[in-house]
Amino acid sequence: MNKFVDYFRNGIMESNPVLVLLLGLCPALAVSTSIDNGLGMTAAVLFVLLFANIIISLIRDFIPARVRIPVFIVIIATLVTIVDLSMQAFLPDLSKSLGIYIPLIVVNCIILGRAEAFASKHKLTESIADALGMVVGFGIALLLISMFRQLFGTGKLSIFGLQFLRVPGLAENPMAIFILPMGAFLVLGVLLAAFRYMGVVSGE
Amino acid sequence: MNKNSFSSDIYPILFLTIVVCIAVVGLVLTNSVTEERIEEARTEALKEILIAQFPDMDTFEYDEDIEVYTIYDQDQEIIGYAFETEADGYGGEIELLVALEGTDMREGNIIVKGISVLFHGETPGLGARIEEDAFLNQFEGTNVEDIRLTDDGGDIDAISGATVSTEAVVNTVHESALEKAALIRENMEVSA
């Protein structure tokens, strides 16, 4: 049982995909303009990574080594298309604001990385623990980045239209730079530095 | 070629083929479930955009040849027209919906009812302010001849710090409204 806790914890702390491994930065930086987008992206990645890990772990003994990468990509691309179509059908607004970044989950290196490095070598239950840990780690990173960008970039904090914080002064004259791409790099850089300094995450 | 190397060659091909077949089945199933809903969601979104411009709208018709929506009220009278167009903004294409009053479309009688920004990639705080009512309201009920920047003798005030975005929107609305009005008029003459 401890092993599963370790695998789960690994994705959040020692191997946090965004904050330690610096994987999946494209979606992490691009969609983190608001908390809603961050949560939507995390939900999409949760579905794809969890099922990719489950399927690949189940068929790991049958996958011929020479075609393993094409097999992984076909499975991941299928899952992503399912998410994309379902979002367009049932959550059109979210689908519009995440735009091209949903189809791009196909080439998100976290998912292919976990398939190759973990799911193809581990048992089903361990692969599930790994997927959940990775997604929670990814989600925490996205939530932090999008929270700071939304706070400084708009002066307000809201989740799904529910506003719970409004900074007087900042809301009228927000620092738009935080919504721009360079704001994403700034926030990520400061977060990385802060976490290393505090010893929350460690590189080696 | 002995039997062993044959099977080790054929197995990966067979395996990948089976995986792809299963994936195709999964996608066909997903598509059949979502196809109708996606179409519905799109029509719903379009209807919302049109109603924002024409609160009295009951139904609308799309003419594929001239790419114009004709808007009808409850008595099936034409109350206006709308069309989508694209402007070259600072951060890429700006997608616009332009609504026209239901006039006879004669020169000098082409009135813009209003415009909506459907999509843009302009800079937040600068070009993105084309989405604000203060800018968009200037188009409401304006004769197309006056849809030019005040500097060019028109009625539309530019947004400071967003020259490229505002010029793109204003000029595109002006030109595309004239162009579409001519097409609508042609259609009217043919049917009359």
Interface residues (C-beta under 8 A of the other chain):
Chain A: F62 I63 P64 R66 V67 P70 V71 V74 I75 A77 T78 T81 I82 L85 S86 Q88 A89 F90 P92 G153 P174 A176 I179 L180
Chain B: Y11 P12 I13 F15 L16 V19 V20 A23 G26 L27 T30 N31 V33 T34 R37 I38 A41 R42 E44 A45 T123 P124 G125 L126
